């Protein structure tokens, strides 16, 4: 009798633990459209980094040419777009996607970035890596530094293009976080949102014409990025972004056959169910206090907005004695900053 009671209690505890683990997934799934056949997925609002949906988001997986998002961000952080690159021999004839670079020709960093992000040129990736890092290994270390500076601990990069290597991997969460940071760069935004462009083709009378492989740019309203990828081992991978009513959403799917279809559906679900609310306008007077006969006004140092769905409430509190402002989502602290004093 005692053994039966203990057994029932163990079953009950196990059931509760399973529910607690799966609870967040169920909560996301309650919103129609947040589902995918991807092995791993993440939907994230860009400015706040709020996770709107996730599935196996911390699993280490190969990511093929979506690697080039990290490559581009590392290049943008460490070079000048107008720098001239003389194409070395070991950047030519790289397997896979190519913009058919030739030894000795000259292109700008900007042109190579367009070749990298629109046509997924593996030769452009190597040319940029050698220009910025000197060699592939050093540039890969720079890519890893880029990721670590953003708090991404589930990624390791060994090359700039994403051709398969067992030690080259990321997670959907890391890739979404890196992409959100990259989209804060205006040059990156311009490049990944471009549908077609002409770049130089030294020695020929005609330019290279680059057409973006990202079908979302033509097939989804307000799409503005970012990168496709495919290898046999990684499967079809995609990072997309779109902006509506001031809210930019990033979607990541790794190893997903219908990558454009699933991404479009999840982006629509994000826009239909979440609205970006400004909780703290920039330079807003949030309060005042008097010290030694002087009136001191307290200003918010930056704008803070957050995506909310029906039933959620943002609450703003100002503590004049501590010169701070806090924002709560349904009672949970999500933002806190010191206020600026102006007399």
N, C-alpha and C positions, 0 to 999 in steps of 0.2 A: 504493500500500500504506500509506504513511504517512498519507495523507489519510483512508483508511478507519478507521485506528486512532484518529485525532483525532475523526472523526465519531462513532465508537462511544463514546469517552470523553465527548463532549459530551452524547450521548443518556443515558448513565449518570448524569452529574451532574445533568441536568435531571430525570430520574426520581427521584433521591434528594431533590432540592429539593421536588418536588411531594409526595412522601410526607411530608416534614417539615412542610410547610404543612398537609396534610390530617390529619396524625397525631392531633391533638387531637380533631378531629371524629370520626375512626374510634373513638377511645377512648370518647367519649361514646356513640356509636351502639352500642357493644358491650352497653350496658345496655338490655334490652328495654323499650320504652315511651318512651324519649327520642327521639322523632321527631315532626315536625310539618310541615304544609304552609305554615306561616307564612312570610312573607317574611323575618322576623327574629324571633329568640326567645332567651330567657334563663331559666334556672332557678337560683335563688340561695338559699342558707340564710341566714336573716335575721341571726342574731347574729354569725356569723363572716364573712359576705359571701362564703363559698366558692361558686364557680361549679360547679354540678352538671351543667349542660348549657348549651351556647350554639350558635347558628347565625346567622351574619351579624349578630352582636350589636352591632357598632360602625357599622352602616350608618345613615346619616341618613335618617329617614323621618317623614312626618306621623303623628300619634298620636291625632288626634281628641280625644274627651273624657277620655281618660286623662291629658290635660293637667291636669285638675282635682285630681289628686293633688298636683301642685306648687302649685297655687292654694291648696288646703287647708292644706298645710304652711306656706306663706308667711303665710297668715292666722293660723294658730295661733301662729306665732313672733312676730307683730307686733300682736296685738289681745287683747282680753278677751272671752271667750265670752258674757258677760252684757251686753256693750255693746248699746245699742239703735240700730238702723239705720233711719233714715227713707228710704224708697225714693224715689230721684230719678227724674225722667221718663226720663232716658236709660238707665235699667236696665230699662225696661218694653218689652215687645214685641220682644225680641231673637229673631232667627230660631232655629229648631231647638228642641231640648228646652226645656221651660219649667215653672216652677211658678206661672206667671201672676200675677206680682207687679203691684201697682197703685201708681201714683204717690201718695206721701204716707202709705201705710200703714207700720206699724212692726213690725219683727221683730228678734229678737236675732241676734247673730253665730252663735250655736249653731244656731238654727233655719235660718238661711241655709246653714250648712254641711251640715245634713241635706238640704236641698233641692238643694244642689250635688252631694253624693255619692250619694244614693239615687235621685233622679230626674234627675240630670244637668242641672239647671236652668241654662241659659245666662244667664237674667236674674239668678239668684242669684249667678253668677260675676261679673257686671258690678257688681252691688250691693256685693259684698264687696270687689272691686278698688277701687271708688271710695271706699268707707269707709276702707280701709287705706292705699291709695296716693294718693288724691286725684284721680288720673286714670289712664287705662289704660296709658299709656306708662310712667309712673313705677312702677306696680305690676308691669308686665312686667319692668322692670329689677330689681325686688326678687325676682321669680321667678328671673331669671338669676343673681342673687347667691346665692339659696338653692341652686341647682344647683352653682355654682362652689365654694361653701364645702364641698361634698361631693366635690369633685374631678371633677365631671362636665363634660367638655369637648366633648361631641358633641351638645349641646342648645342651642337658642335659642328663647326664648319671646317672642311679641309680643302675646299676648292671654291672658285667664284662662280661656277656655272651650274652645278647640281647634278652632273653626271655621277652615276652611282658609285658610292664608296660606303662600306659598312660602318665607317666611323663618321659619316656625314648625315646628320639628322636634325630634326627639330620637333616641336609640338605645335598643335594648332593654337594653343594659348600664346606661346612665344611668338609665333609668326604673326598673329593678330596684333600683339603688343608692338612688335618691331614695325609693322605696317602703319599702325596709328602714329608712331613717332615719325616715320618717313613722310607721311601725308601732312605733317606740319611744315615741311619744307616746300616752298612755292615752286622751286625748280622741279622737284620730284613730282608734284601734283600736275604741273604742266606736261611733263614728259609722259606720264602714265595715262593721261586723259586724251592724248593725241591719237586720232584715228589713222592718219596717214601723213607722211612728211618726206621731203627730198633731202638727202644729204650728199656730200661730195663723193666723187668717184674718180679720183686723180688719175690722169692719163687717158680718160675716155671723154667723149663729147656729151655723154648723157649722165645724169645723176643716178644714184641709187634711190629707188622709191621703196619706202618702208611702209607696210600696211600692218596695223596692229592685229595680233592674233586673238585679242580679247573680244569675243563676240558680244559680251555684255554691253560694250560701249554703243553698239548699234541696236541691240535688242531689248534693252531695259531702260526705262525712263529715268533720267537723272544719274545714270551710271557715270563714274569718273575714274575708274582704275580697276585692278592694278596689274596682275600677272598670272599667266597660265604656266603649266608645267606638266611634263610627261616623261617617264621612263618605264620600262617593263616592270621593274621592281617597285617603283613608287606608285604606279598607276596614274590616273588623271588627277592632277592637283590644281587648285585654283584659289587665288585670293582676289576678291572683288570688293569694290566700294561704290557707294552711291550716296547722294545728298539730296534731301527733300526738306523744305521748310526749315533750313538752317541746321538740320541734324545729319551728320555723316556717319554711315554705318559700314563696318568692315565685316566681310564674311570670309571664312577660311574653310575649305574642304580638302582633305587629304585622302587619296585613293578613293575617288568618287567617279564612277562612270558617267552619270548625268550631271556633270559638275556645273554647267551653266543653268540647267533647269532647277536643280536643288538650290543653287545660290540665289537665283531669282526669286524662288518661292520664299526663302528665308528672309531675304531683304524686304520683300513685300510684307511679311509677317511683322518684321521689326517696325516698319513705318506705319502699319495699320494699328499696332497695339501700343506703341510708345510715342510720346511727344516730348520734345526738348523744352524744358521749363527753365527760365532764367531765375535763379534763386538770389543771386547777388550781382547787380549791375556794376560795371566798372566805374570807379570814381564816385560811387554813391556815398552821400553823407549818411553814416549809419548811427551817429550819435554824437554827443558832446559831453565835456566835463569842464569844470573850472578848477584851475590850479594857480595859487598865488595871485588871485584876482584876474587871471587871464582865462578867457574861454577858448577851449581847444576842441576843434572839430575832428571827428574820427571818420576816415574814408576807407572804403574797401579798396585794396590794392589791385584787384583783378576781377574780371567777370567770372562767375561760376554758374554753369548750367548743367542740368542733369535730366536724363530721359526717365519719364515716369509713365506708368500705365494706370488705367482706371482703378480707383480704390487706394492708390498710394498718395501720400501727402508729404510735401516738403515744408519744413518748419525752420525759420531762421531766428537765431538768438544772438543778441549782442551783449557782451560783457564789458562795459565801459571801464570798470576797475582794472580789468586785465588787458584792455585794448585788443579784444579778440572777437571774432565772429564765427559762429558755428551753424552748420546746416545739418538737419536731421531728416532722414527718410523714414517715415512711419516710426519715429522714435529712436532710430539708429543713427549715430553720428557718421556722416559720410564726408564732411569737409570742415576744416578749421584753419583759419589764417589770422595773423596779427593785423590789426588795423593801423593805418598810417595817420599820424597826428599832424594837423595843420592849424596854425593859429591865425 
